[in-house]
Amino acid sequence: MDATPSNAPEPAPSVGPESFRSAIPALPQGISRRSMLFGGAGLVVAPWILAACGSSSSTASSATSSASSGAAGGATTSAAAGAPGSTAVTSGASGAAKSGGTLRIARPPASTVETLDPASSLSAYEYLGALYSRLVKQDASGGVAPDLAVSWSVSPDQMTWTFVLREGVTFHNGKAFTSADAVYTLQHILDPKTKSPQAGVLSPFLDSSGITAKDAKTLMVKLKSPNAEFVSLLMNYNCYVIPAGSAATIGASGIGTGPFSLVSFKAAGKGTVKANPNYFGGAPKVDSIEFTAIADVQARVNALLAQQVDLVAQTNLDFATAKTVTASSTATTATVKNAAWYVMPMLYNAKPFTDLKVRQAFKMAYDPQEVIDLSIHGLGTVAHNNPVPPTDPNYLNYSVPHDPDKAKSLLASAGFSGGQQIYTSSYEPVMSILAQAYQSSVKSSGLDISIQTASADSYYTDVWIKKPFCVSYWYTGRPVDQLLNQIFRTGSSYNESLWADTSFDKILDSARKEADAAKRKQYYQDAQKILVDSSASIVPFFADRIIGLSKKVVNYKEFGFEFDYVNIGFGA
Amino acid sequence: MLGKLMARRLALALLTIVLATVLVFVALQALPGNLATQILGKDAPPDAVAQLTAQLHLDRPGWLRYLTWLGGAVHGDFGTSLATQQRVVSLAGDYLRNTAVLAGITIVVGITLAVILGVVAGLTRDRLPDVLISGLSLIAMSVPEFTLATLLVLVCAVKLAWFPAVVTDGPDASLGTILHNVPLPAAALSIVMAAYIVRMMRTSVIDVMASEYVAMATLRGLPRRRVLLHHALPNALLPALNVIAINIAWLVGGVVVVEAVFNYPGIGTLMLTAVHNRDVPVLQYIAVIGALVYVVSNLLADLAATALNPRLRTPARAS
């Protein structure tokens, strides 16, 4: 058990990786996970370690990996996706929740300067969904669902968006929600003083002057360049709606339109929210939620086992710990399918990865099934170097098969000698195991990988996007447009491989201009094919997140960046 | 004579504290990463980083920043936390109180336990009580404190539910809450700390009991209890005093790990966060406190030794 920081906190950065926040890498757990980190990026995170064998027994961990079979045959393309379905979660238990009770949640603190301002990179993530609502949220199949906006439409040129807002919604302080609040919220996100991670996503095609209120219930957004996927970007957890004029106070007041209202909040400390009986989505089952900040992962699990808390948030239990939890008489586990994707970015501007043949060889050289089995006991889904999860409606089922001989000949024709160093750290437990699994899997291709372990708490400042080859991870849950533009587009700040491909960028632009949803999907699939064939990122798998909760809790539901605060409760 | 000795000790103590702060400062400069990038995020524009760097005076040379800090510190001004902008002294106040409670209870319980067990072991040399006590203390010395802490949690909090497993309150928890939560962390620290002192006490009791003056006192027919309490014990404690002092200083560092396991809002927790944030003023303050504890506990051990042994009061003859 690692009781110490080593990890900790998730430490922190503001984010944490342990969190599923997005963009922000997490911190070592020991400490504050997010603490300061970078602002935003989210790398994902959670610790799991994987331990040993077997399948974790009990209840809820339905961790079956529906891995799309690995290595198989030639490059097949099929328009995938069928029913996007259940990405989500298996709950510890479902069924009738009795009303009432206080749900106690342990969470890793973002940092000692965390805030309730949802736009901030230092926001206390777990409070956001309880206190606030967004214009739109994500549904279980990855699509866009109404929240404060009941409907939306876009002009034929994909430049002007109109949102019809929900009637009769009030903030926790009694003030009515109107389009002025929606305008203010978007402008607050774009304000450079807010330093919101989401500003970088939106600002390329949106500035404050384009955001206006047509009337009290209609929000108009005029973009600088076409974007047919704009609405999906508002599902982000930085986009929760705050009252007009509240920038200076929202960090402490937490006034939103969400299912719970704030009773108390202390940065990196304890806080309480109580049910909002007027919530437009229906009153929550529990009377209140008490949040406890616990920096150390093991301490969070201990709190669960000792029944001091009912749910451990943003914590991926390692395999051994999951077994301990399910063996206890009071706690159990639930699984969030494909919660994170792991990646080994190869710096596009560094030798030997400037050579397409080398990049292809590195992707072809490992056996995906072997790597996922070794790294996470198969608790996840093979990704075939495509970061778009199979549950995304735009997913492309395409892979280049594992082929050690071809990898060898590609390396030979590139004149590559066969030795390469990869960086990893204890920032997050899977990272180092993945490096080892990759190292062993590529031996048969003649690749000699040496592993360099760097300090966890400066990993994302000194190694990531600095060293030619390293290990990283992100949470899933971003809409496809954001995922591809934020992490793979030429010049994007989160483009961790510095990959630059103008044909790829053009396809993304075409998709944004395309009004026809089917054609747009085709563009996103074309983009995925380019990623698989020539990007500078090795993406071996999506990993499930195993969370711990009390056996008394029912209707736990979580996927992407969505957490169901309304229906979770205690069994009768 | 004694005055001169004390003056020398105090000067050394001061030097120790200053050296500790220099070492901490230098070590922090050697760590990769800096506060401005930690706060602003990895994709912050370079001019924003430069601006914050200047605002935090991180662009000034290290020696100048250190001297500035030292200048403030001698006037009792320990500066402002770079991460939270709070005054360091008030920021650390609650954490210090919590660690003081934990350390105080640990010291009282640990030393009492250790002295009693050490004496029992020494008096029953090689018989059952000694074998048990010596064996257990060897085990306690060998087990890392976080393993011990985790075992205590599993047994006393999870299985038996006697005590809470972790502290769910922040640093400003009420004293009542802290006292309610202190038993397990105090037990973990007491056990590790006591183990070392038990070994020392046992050896020392065996030596003293074999000495001529104890034999003499016994031969003269003094009651065994009087021999023990008035003659043997004070002399047996002498060699153990420095071990006790070192263990008290160890507490300041040892709590870091134990506090993490129990989510205990003490100085160790604050230190972890501060290291992570590269929050130099907070760490410097903790370094001063740690060095102070070290110096004072050693000083007290020497004074206690002097009190216990009249010969030490007159240095000329003692040597």
Interface residues (C-beta under 8 A of the other chain):
Chain A: M1 A3 T4 P5 A8 P9 P11 A12 P13 S14 I24 L27 P28 G30 I31 S32 S35 M36 L37 F38 G39 G40 A41 R104 A106 S111 T112 V113 S121 K195 P197 G200 K266 A268 G269 K270 T292 A293 I294 A295 D296 Q298 A299 R300 N302 A303 L305 A306 Q307 Q308 V309 S328 S455 D457 S458 Y460 T461 D462 W464 I465 S493 Y494
Chain B: L31 P32 G33 T37 Q38 I39 L40 G41 K42 D43 A44 A83 T84 F146 T147 A149 T150 V153 L154 A157 V158 A161 P164 A165 V166 T168 D169 G170 P171 D172 V257 A260 V261 F262 N263 T269 L272 T273 V275 H276 N277
